[in-house]
Structures are given as structure tokens and as C-alpha cells.
Amino acid sequence: MIRAYLRFRNWIGRFLPGQGGQTLSEYGPILVLIAILVIMVLGVLGGQVSALFSRVTSEFGGVS
């Protein structure tokens, strides 16, 4: 069964254009946008997140 699948895949592959892997030039801008979004979210919500962790820590009696 696997051989039949591989044979079929190779046969279909002859008709499709070659596709290379993603390059750094394609991933780079996406990573930069994600980093900017994370920094913006942490800037807006940073104080609230810090207060939440402080409240949780105090509820558990401090960090051991």
C-alpha cells in the first residue's frame, strides 16, 4: 500500500512545479511583526500581568 502511494505521489509530482522551502526572507518579516505585536501587548498589559502574578504569589504565601 505504501509503495502504491509513493508511486502515485511521484507520478503526480512530475506535473507540479517544484516548490522550495521557506527562506529567511519570507520568515523574517513575519517574525518581526510578531515581535512588535508582543512588545506592544506587553507594554499595554504589562502592569496588569505583573499585578496578577503578584496577587497569585501572595495568595500562595510567597515563593519558596
C-alpha positions as CSV (number, residue, x, y, z in Angstrom):
1,M,0.0,0.0,0.0
2,I,2.8,2.4,0.9
3,R,4.6,1.6,-2.4
4,A,1.5,2.4,-4.3
5,Y,1.1,5.7,-2.5
6,L,4.7,6.7,-3.1
7,R,4.5,5.7,-6.8
8,F,1.3,7.8,-7.2
9,R,2.9,10.8,-5.3
10,N,6.0,10.6,-7.6
11,W,3.8,10.4,-10.7
12,I,1.8,13.4,-9.6
13,G,5.0,15.3,-8.6
14,R,6.1,15.3,-12.2
15,F,3.2,17.5,-13.2
16,L,3.6,20.0,-10.4
17,P,6.1,22.8,-10.3
18,G,9.0,22.5,-7.9
19,Q,8.5,24.1,-4.6
20,G,11.4,25.1,-2.4
21,G,11.3,25.5,1.3
22,Q,10.6,28.8,3.0
23,T,13.5,31.1,3.2
24,L,14.6,33.5,5.9
25,S,13.5,36.4,3.7
26,E,9.9,35.0,4.0
27,Y,10.0,34.2,7.7
28,G,11.9,37.3,8.7
29,P,9.2,39.9,8.3
30,I,6.6,37.6,9.9
31,L,8.9,37.2,13.0
32,V,9.5,40.9,13.1
33,L,5.7,41.6,13.1
34,I,5.1,39.0,15.8
35,A,7.9,40.5,18.0
36,I,6.4,44.0,17.6
37,L,3.0,42.8,18.5
38,V,4.3,41.0,21.6
39,I,6.2,44.1,22.7
40,M,3.1,46.3,22.2
41,V,0.8,43.9,24.1
42,L,3.3,43.6,27.0
43,G,3.6,47.4,27.0
44,V,-0.2,47.8,27.3
45,L,-0.9,44.8,29.6
46,G,2.4,44.6,31.4
47,G,1.2,46.3,34.6
48,Q,-1.9,44.2,34.8
49,V,0.0,40.9,34.2
50,S,2.6,41.9,36.9
51,A,-0.2,42.7,39.4
52,L,-1.9,39.4,38.6
53,F,1.3,37.4,39.3
54,S,1.9,39.4,42.5
55,R,-1.6,38.6,43.7
56,V,-1.3,34.9,42.9
57,T,2.1,34.8,44.6
58,S,0.8,36.4,47.7
59,E,-2.2,34.0,47.8
60,F,0.2,31.1,47.8
61,G,2.2,32.6,50.6
62,G,5.2,33.7,48.6
63,V,7.7,31.9,46.5
64,S,9.7,29.1,48.3
